[in-house]
């Protein structure tokens, strides 16, 4: 599975003056339905290495589930935030990612000094952030953000965040499968697998689908 992630980047940020660093990652960006989910895991200089953690895509579903309690007890704080399909339609995918990330931060109970974000694009903060906050959400401001390309492969906190987000979103999609079994979400988790696409062509969209997207097998009149 390649080189294991480490806390090297997190510790560099902590030794540079941050008291806490939050690794953050998203799942569900490319799905056709269901939420987009963002995990966040907070560490400080007292947190040791955590063997066995990898980017969620490199782990089996049972391995991810087994890691969840270890991650929760290992870190300073952790949370997962979600933005629903209708919010993806309403705000666009970047706006929905930001909303899910802000909800994850609001659920921490602590305010990290720095967010270490996987990728090269800061979708968590930026112009127009305040306009995305629902009055009832009571979401706070965004901490300083540092982006890290392939952070989910190299940074333990980001990899751990991806595991938490993936396990929570998978559980949501398995639950939704019971309501809409013809779409096979327990297996495909809402992505464009052949069975999902065939069900869209046969049965059309559900309230869980991202209706603003160009969904395969669905005509514009659906």
Secondary structure, DSSP 8 states (H G I E B T S, - for coil): --S--BSHHHHHHHHTT-S-EEEEEEE-TT-SBS-EEEEEEEE-TT----TT---GGGS-HHHHHHHHHHHHHHSSEEEEEEE-HHHHHHHHHHHHHHHHHHHHHHTSSS--SEEEEESSS--SSSTTTGGG--TTT------EEEEETTHHHHBHHHHHHHHHHHHHHHHHHHHHHHH-GGG-HHHHTTS--HHHHHHHHHH---TTB-TTS--TT--TT-
